[in-house]
Amino acid sequence: MKSITLFNDDDENPCNWGGWKLHSFGRKHVNYESPEKFFPASIGFRRKLQTGTAFILSYSEHGACSWHLKDKGCRSDPFDTVGTAGVLIYEGKLKELPKSFEDRQKMASDFCDTYTSWCNGEIYGFAVKDIIETVLPCGHKEIKEEQLDSCGGFYDVASMAEEVRAVVKGDEVEFDGEAAWLSAYHDFRGKAAIAA
């Protein structure tokens, strides 16, 4: 049998990774920046918006928060949504960006998803152990644990579950840890493959 520990991971702000940086117009947010720094928009900032090296962001909050490119995915509830809530600016090396506006837009949208996960504390990790139970000649049981794999910093639970399945390979498992509840919503064992 294998034991899977699922835990919350505390990773650094994605804005510190080099590349995209989110500037929130909300005074209570960690990346607060006054909107007056960006608006009225200078010629340089307008050019960034046109080329996909900057995007205007919307924000919604109802229990958990959600950052999106403006007009791309935010709920329209006027009590929970701010239409212009911040800006996202690429501050990395331009040669690392895709060439097309659409690809840059997709990259910026993916960053918003990652940043949203970080804001909501939805970063996870796992540890997989093999539990080996042996009956000794005297009749007592000896239990040994062997660490098979562990990793943290997952912003996408589906990706984490895929890595765990590669280690578990359909074996019987037990779950523990503060994020063990994820096992009710994601396939960590490979049950679908076994049933087929």
N, C-alpha and C positions, 0 to 999 in steps of 0.2 A: 504494500500500500504506500501511496505517496501523500505527503502532507503539503498543502499549499497555503502559505501565509500571504494574505493580501493586505497591503497597508497604504495609508496616505503618505505621500512623499512631499517634502517641502523643497521645491525647486526655486531658483532665482527668477526674478522678473524677466520675462522674455525681451523686454525693451533693452536689457543690458547685454544682449547677445551680439550686438553689432548688426546692423541691417535696419529693419523697421523699428521706428520708435513712435509710440502712441502718446499724444498730448491731449489730455482731457480738459474740458472747460469746467468740470465740476470741482469746486474748491475742496471737497472732502476726498478727492481721489489722489492716489499716490503720485501720479504723473500729471498733476495739475499744471496748466499753463494758461495765462490770460488769453481770451480770444482776440484781444487787441493786438497781440503779437502777430496775428495772421490776417486779421480783417480790419479795414478794407484790404483786400488782397493786393500785394505788390505784383509787379510784372513778373518777377522771378518766381513767386509762389504760384501765380496763375499758370506759368509755364510748367511747373512741377505737376499741377493738377492735369494739364493737357497731356503730358507725356507718361503719366502713371508712376511718377516717383513721389506723389502725395495724393491722398484721398481724404475727403470729408467723411466723418463718421457719425453714425446715429447710435443711440444707447437706449436700452430698455432695462427696466428692473422691476421684477415682481417676485420677490423671494430671492432669486438668483439674478445676476446681471447678464447682459448680452451686448457685445459690441459688434457692429456691422458697418460695412460700407454704406454710406447714405443711400436710402431708398432700396437697399438690398437685404431684405429679411427681417427688419425690425417690425414688431407688432405696431398696429396703428392706434392702439389705445392711448388717448391723449394724456391719461393720468400716469402712465408708466413709461412713456417714450419721449425722448428728446431728439428731434429731427437733426439738429446740428449740435453735436455734443463734444466734438473734438476733431483732431486731424491725425492722420497717420503719414509719416514722412520717412522715406528711405534715406538712411544716413550711412549706409555701407558703400562698398565699391560698386560703381555703376556697371562694371564688366560682369559682376555676379548676378545682375538682373536679366531676365529674359528680354528679348528685343521687342515683342509686340505688347501693345497696351492691354489686350485681353489677358495675356499670360501674367503680366504684372498685376492686373486687377485680381486674378485668381490667387496669386501669391499673397497679396495684401489681405484678401478675404480669409485665406488659410491662417495668416498671422492673427487676425481678429479672433478666429476660433480658438487658437492656442492661448492668446491673451485672456479671453473670456474664461477658459478652463483654469488658468492661473488665478484669476480674480476670485473665482468661485471655490478654489481649493480642490479642484478636480484633477489632481496629479497623483498617480498611483505607482506602486511597485509590488514586486512579488518575490517570494523565496520558495523554492521547491526542495523538499527533503524526501529521501527514500527511508521508509520506516521498515526495518528488518527485525522480525520477531523470531527468536530461536528458542526451542525448548531444550534446556540443558539435561544431561543424564540424570541429575537429581530431581528433575521434574519442574524446576523453576523456569520461568520465562525470562529471557534476556532481550531487551529491546535496544537496538542501535539505530542511530540516525546518521544518514550520510547526506550532506548538502550537495544537491545536484546542480542548481543554478539559482541566481538571483539577479535582479535588475530593478532600477527605479527610474523615475523621470518620465513616466508615460502620461501623455496628455490625451491619448486615445486608448480607451479600454479594449477596443476590438484588436488593436495591434498587440497589446499586452497579452490578451487571451490567446492569440495566435502563437506567440513565443512560448507560453506555458504549455499549450497543446503539443508543441514540438518536443518538449521535455517529458511530459506525462505519457504521451503515446497511448491514450485510451485506458490506462490503468485505473484501478479504484483509487479514489482520492477522498481526503477530508480537508475541510477548509477551516482556517482560523485567522485571526487578525482583525484590526479595526475596520477594514474594508471587505470583510468576508461576505457582506451582503451583496457584493457585485456578482457572486457566483449564482445568484438567483436570476440574473439577467443576461449573463454571458456564458458561453460554452468554453470552459477552461480544460475540459477533459477530452473533448473530441467525440462527444456522444453522437453527433450527427453522422460522423464517419463510421462509427461502430454499428449503428442501426442499419446502415445501407448495405 
